Amino acid sequence: MAGVMHIDWQGDSALCAWIDGQQVAMLDISKRADEVTVNMLFVKPPFRRRGIGGALLRRLLQRHPQAAAACSDPRLRALLDKTT
């Protein structure tokens, strides 16, 4: 990976990853009561397979541990299983 990755929350519903000032990934969530739903996880193609998606999910689970139980997308579920 060129540069250092920085992850931060954009408001309450999006988590973004940045490398050298360029946004390279985004995790979008919805919250309702105690339920958290992952709507989308996107990593720009040149930055895939580098652990960025997993890093975003780990940061999500730090703030919302219940998100792991509610994930129904098989690809996200597999990534979550690797992450936790």
N, C-alpha and C positions, 0 to 999 in steps of 0.2 A: 504494500500500500504506500503510495507516495504521500507523504505528509502525515499529520496527526489527525485522527478522527475526533470530532467534537459532537456530542449528542445533547440536544436541549428540547424542552417542551415549547411548543408554539401554542399558547393558550392552554386550554384544558383538554383538547381533543386531538392534538397532533404532536408527534414526536419526530424530530428531524435529525439526520446525520449529515455532518459537513466535513469535508476534507479540503484543506487549503482554501477556505472561503467559498467552496462550491457545494451546493446542496446535492448530495448523492443518494439520499434515501428518505422515505417518509412512511410513518406508521400512523394511520388514521383510526380513531376509536369513537364509539358512542357510549355514553353513560346514562343509565336510568336506574335510579335508586342505588342498590348495591351491585347492579349488573354492569359489566363492561364487555362490549362487543368490538372485536377487531373488524373494521370495515375494509381496510386495504393495507397491504404492506408492499411498497414498491422500492426497488433498488435499481438505479440506472445500470443498464447492461455492462458497461466496462468495469463496474465495481462489484458485480455479483461474484458469489463463491469466495468471499473474503471474510465472512463472519459478521457483516454489517447488519443483516436482518436479525441474526441471533442477538447481537448487541442491543438493538432496538427493543426486541422482545424482553430481554433481561431487564432493561430499564423500565419497561411497562410493568413487569411483574414486581419490581421493587415498590412501585407506587400502588399497583392494583393486583395483588396476588390472586384474587378471585378470577381474573381474566383467563387463567389457564384452564379452569374447569368449564368455561362456557364456549370454548373454541370448537367449532364443528367442521371447519374446512380441513380436509385431510392433509394438504400440503403444510398449512400453518400448524396443524396438530403435530405433524412429524417434526417440524422445526422447534416447536415448543418442547416436545419430548427430549430433543437433543439439548435444549437450552437449560431445562430444569434438572 
